[in-house]
Amino acid sequence: MNVDVNAIPVTGKSWSFLSEAYARLIADHLTPESRWLDAGSGYRLLEGRLDPLEDWLVARCDMAVALDVTISKHLNIPRFVCGSLYGLPFKEGSFDLVTCNMVVEHLAEPTDAIAQIARVLSPGGAFIINTPNLWNYGILGNAVLTKVLPERLRLRMVRASDQREPDDIFPVRYRANTVRRLVAQLEAGGLTVHKCLQLRQQRPFFEATAPLEKLLMKVTPGVRLLVCAHKPAEGAVRSA
């Protein structure tokens, strides 16, 4: 489905580029009949200052459901379910769209979560992932720090780079955070990847190291993976 780009309430600013690219891909897969699950959603769909865009997305579908194992409410989606990606509490084929925003990097067993998501997708349904790219210099550095630093020190550095609240920072594992790994795991789960983008980094992580980081931004891959995969339609499943 092609959405009128002029109808999307985006800012077009560099600070919102990553979230708005993700939101545009979601919008392409929403219709008035869509059943949408935002899995591992946390408190909101995107980020602060993008409330109009978040609300616009939810209003475009027939039903939106948020799911998380720790959060008990959602800013944009009124239907909230507490549950795990490893055992989604929904029937097979319950949703036309499943999204995961900054979730995959935290999964200890991403293949199990993908299998669950494929199960609850309807034939022809889409799974959209927005997750860090391990081969970006900053993300790779964070992955190394998880191995060598005490967690409290690593979390202090994360907060210095993006000012997240302590309750919004979780352990990272990066077990499906390269293009090759993510595509392989999606295909192993029976999904077909139709789009895989490496979104460019817009600004350095730290002001003090900005000159070096601007060079690294030019020579390392994009900071974010934006991937869309589909479950085969019923005809494709029968002919397989």
C-alpha positions as CSV (number, residue, x, y, z in Angstrom):
1,M,0.0,0.0,0.0
2,N,1.4,3.4,-1.0
3,V,0.7,6.2,1.4
4,D,0.4,9.9,0.4
5,V,3.7,11.2,1.8
6,N,2.1,14.6,2.3
7,A,-0.5,13.1,4.7
8,I,2.1,11.7,7.1
9,P,2.8,14.1,10.0
10,V,6.6,13.9,9.9
11,T,9.0,16.7,11.0
12,G,11.7,15.9,8.4
13,K,14.3,16.9,11.0
14,S,17.6,15.1,11.3
15,W,16.9,14.2,15.0
16,S,13.8,12.3,13.9
17,F,15.1,10.7,10.8
18,L,15.5,7.1,12.1
19,S,12.1,7.0,13.8
20,E,10.3,8.6,10.9
21,A,11.8,6.2,8.4
22,Y,10.5,3.4,10.6
23,A,7.1,5.0,10.8
24,R,6.9,5.5,7.0
25,L,7.5,1.7,6.5
26,I,4.7,0.9,9.1
27,A,2.4,3.3,7.3
28,D,2.9,1.5,4.0
29,H,1.5,-1.7,5.7
30,L,-1.5,-0.2,7.4
31,T,-5.1,-0.2,6.1
32,P,-8.4,0.5,7.8
33,E,-8.7,-3.3,8.1
34,S,-5.3,-4.0,9.6
35,R,-4.7,-5.8,12.9
36,W,-1.4,-4.6,14.3
37,L,0.7,-5.9,17.2
38,D,3.5,-3.8,18.5
39,A,5.6,-6.4,20.3
40,G,8.0,-5.5,23.1
41,S,6.7,-2.0,22.7
42,G,7.6,-0.4,25.9
43,Y,5.7,2.8,26.8
44,R,5.3,4.3,23.3
45,L,5.7,3.6,19.6
46,L,8.5,6.0,18.6
47,E,10.1,8.7,20.7
48,G,9.3,11.9,22.5
49,R,8.1,14.9,20.4
50,L,6.6,12.5,17.8
51,D,3.2,12.1,19.4
52,P,1.2,13.3,16.4
53,L,2.9,10.7,14.2
54,E,2.4,7.9,16.7
55,D,-1.3,8.7,17.1
56,W,-1.7,9.0,13.3
57,L,-0.3,5.5,12.8
58,V,-2.7,4.0,15.4
59,A,-5.7,5.7,13.9
60,R,-4.9,4.2,10.4
61,C,-5.7,0.6,11.4
62,D,-8.7,-1.4,12.6
63,M,-7.0,-2.7,15.8
64,A,-3.7,-2.0,17.5
65,V,-2.4,-4.1,20.4
66,A,0.8,-3.4,22.5
67,L,2.6,-6.2,24.3
68,D,5.5,-6.1,26.8
69,V,6.7,-8.2,29.6
70,T,7.4,-5.3,32.0
71,I,5.3,-2.3,31.0
72,S,1.7,-2.1,32.0
73,K,0.4,0.7,29.9
74,H,1.0,2.4,26.5
75,L,0.9,6.1,25.6
76,N,-0.6,5.6,22.1
77,I,-2.3,2.1,22.1
78,P,-5.2,1.6,24.5
79,R,-5.2,-2.2,24.2
80,F,-2.2,-3.6,26.2
81,V,-1.3,-7.2,26.9
82,C,1.5,-8.3,29.3
83,G,3.4,-11.2,27.7
84,S,6.6,-12.5,26.3
85,L,7.8,-12.7,22.7
86,Y,8.8,-16.3,23.4
87,G,5.2,-17.3,24.0
88,L,2.8,-14.8,22.4
89,P,-0.7,-15.2,23.9
90,F,-2.5,-15.0,20.6
91,K,-4.0,-17.4,18.1
92,E,-2.3,-18.3,14.9
93,G,-2.9,-15.7,12.2
94,S,-4.2,-13.0,14.6
95,F,-2.3,-10.0,13.1
96,D,-1.7,-8.6,9.7
97,L,1.3,-6.6,11.0
98,V,3.8,-7.1,13.8
99,T,6.4,-4.5,14.7
100,C,9.5,-4.5,16.9
101,N,11.1,-1.2,17.6
102,M,14.5,-1.5,19.4
103,V,13.7,-4.9,20.7
104,V,15.7,-7.6,18.7
105,E,19.0,-6.5,20.2
106,H,17.8,-7.5,23.6
107,L,16.7,-11.0,22.7
108,A,18.6,-14.0,24.1
109,E,16.8,-16.3,21.6
110,P,15.8,-14.3,18.6
111,T,15.0,-17.4,16.5
112,D,12.3,-18.5,19.1
113,A,10.8,-15.0,19.1
114,I,10.7,-14.9,15.3
115,A,9.0,-18.3,15.2
116,Q,6.3,-16.9,17.5
117,I,5.8,-13.8,15.4
118,A,5.5,-15.9,12.2
119,R,2.9,-18.0,14.0
120,V,0.6,-15.1,14.9
121,L,1.0,-13.4,11.5
122,S,-1.8,-13.9,8.9
123,P,-0.8,-15.2,5.5
124,G,0.7,-12.3,3.6
125,G,1.2,-10.4,6.8
126,A,4.3,-8.2,7.5
127,F,6.9,-8.1,10.2
128,I,8.9,-4.8,10.5
129,I,12.0,-4.6,12.6
130,N,13.9,-1.5,13.7
131,T,17.1,-2.4,15.5
132,P,20.8,-1.3,15.9
133,N,23.3,-2.4,13.3
134,L,26.2,-4.2,15.1
135,W,28.8,-3.2,12.5
136,N,28.3,0.5,13.2
137,Y,31.3,1.7,15.3
138,G,29.2,2.9,18.2
139,I,27.0,-0.2,18.4
140,L,30.0,-2.5,18.1
141,G,31.7,-0.5,20.9
142,N,28.7,-0.9,23.1
143,A,28.7,-4.7,22.4
144,V,32.4,-4.9,23.4
145,L,31.7,-2.9,26.6
146,T,29.1,-5.3,27.7
147,K,31.8,-8.0,27.8
148,V,34.5,-6.0,29.6
149,L,32.8,-3.4,31.8
150,P,30.6,-3.8,34.9
151,E,27.0,-3.2,33.8
152,R,26.6,-0.1,36.0
153,L,29.5,1.7,34.2
154,R,28.2,0.7,30.7
155,L,24.7,2.0,31.6
156,R,26.3,5.3,32.7
157,M,27.9,5.7,29.3
158,V,24.6,4.8,27.5
159,R,22.8,7.5,29.5
160,A,25.4,10.0,28.6
161,S,24.9,9.3,24.9
162,D,21.1,9.5,24.6
163,Q,19.8,10.6,28.0
164,R,17.4,7.7,28.5
165,E,16.0,7.0,31.9
166,P,17.5,4.1,33.8
167,D,14.3,2.1,33.6
168,D,14.4,2.3,29.8
169,I,17.9,0.7,29.4
170,F,18.1,-3.1,29.2
171,P,20.9,-5.7,28.7
172,V,21.9,-6.1,25.1
173,R,22.9,-9.3,23.3
174,Y,23.0,-8.4,19.5
175,R,22.4,-12.0,18.4
176,A,20.6,-11.0,15.3
177,N,22.0,-7.5,14.6
178,T,23.8,-7.9,11.3
179,V,22.1,-8.0,7.9
180,R,23.3,-11.6,7.4
181,R,22.2,-12.9,10.8
182,L,18.9,-11.1,10.7
183,V,17.9,-12.2,7.2
184,A,19.0,-15.8,7.9
185,Q,16.9,-16.0,11.1
186,L,13.8,-14.4,9.5
187,E,14.1,-16.9,6.6
188,A,14.6,-19.8,9.0
189,G,11.3,-18.7,10.6
190,G,9.5,-19.1,7.3
191,L,9.4,-15.4,6.4
192,T,10.6,-13.7,3.2
193,V,12.6,-10.5,3.5
194,H,11.4,-7.8,1.1
195,K,13.3,-4.8,2.4
196,C,16.6,-4.5,4.3
197,L,18.0,-1.0,4.9
198,Q,21.0,0.3,6.8
199,L,20.0,3.8,8.0
200,R,22.7,6.3,8.2
201,Q,23.8,7.9,11.5
202,Q,22.7,11.5,11.9
203,R,25.0,12.8,14.6
204,P,27.9,11.7,16.9
205,F,27.1,9.8,20.1
206,F,29.3,12.1,22.3
207,E,30.1,15.8,21.9
208,A,33.6,15.3,23.2
209,T,34.6,12.8,20.5
210,A,32.6,14.4,17.7
211,P,35.5,15.0,15.3
212,L,36.6,11.4,15.4
213,E,33.0,10.1,15.2
214,K,32.3,12.2,12.1
215,L,35.1,10.3,10.4
216,L,33.9,7.0,11.6
217,M,30.3,7.8,10.5
218,K,31.6,8.0,6.9
219,V,33.5,4.7,6.9
220,T,31.3,2.4,9.0
221,P,27.9,1.0,8.1
222,G,24.7,2.8,9.1
223,V,23.6,2.8,12.7
224,R,20.2,1.1,12.3
225,L,18.8,-1.9,10.5
226,L,15.2,-1.4,9.1
227,V,13.9,-4.7,7.8
228,C,10.5,-5.8,6.5
229,A,9.7,-9.5,6.0
230,H,6.4,-11.1,5.0
231,K,4.7,-14.4,5.8
232,P,3.9,-16.3,2.5
233,A,0.4,-15.9,1.3
234,E,-1.9,-19.0,1.4
235,G,-1.3,-19.9,-2.2
236,A,2.4,-19.8,-1.8
237,V,2.2,-22.0,1.3
238,R,0.1,-24.6,-0.5
239,S,2.5,-24.7,-3.5
240,A,5.6,-25.0,-1.4
